[in-house]
Amino acid sequence: MVIIKTKYLSATNTKGSRIKASANGFTVTIGYDYALSYEAVHYKAVQALVAKHSLDWDISNMGYGSDENGDYFFTFNHSVMGA
């Protein structure tokens, strides 16, 4: 199972706010796009991760959630639990 984690990185003296996406040893960091919603900017980082590493992952139908730290976790909807 692939889980893509995205994390908000605060601005520093030399860099603006960013979002870092990582999965299976791949990472990418993008600048924070304030024109987007919080969820959308995290998804934009997922898109950048897939593009940067030419990953053959269909991210068009992902589920996501966040934890108490504000980190997001994106998963693929290929596994479903039965009732």
Secondary structure, DSSP 8 states (H G I E B T S, - for coil): --EEEEEEE---SSS--EEEEEETTEEEEEE--TTS-HHHHHHHHHHHHHHHTT-----TTEEEEE-TTS-EEEEETT-----
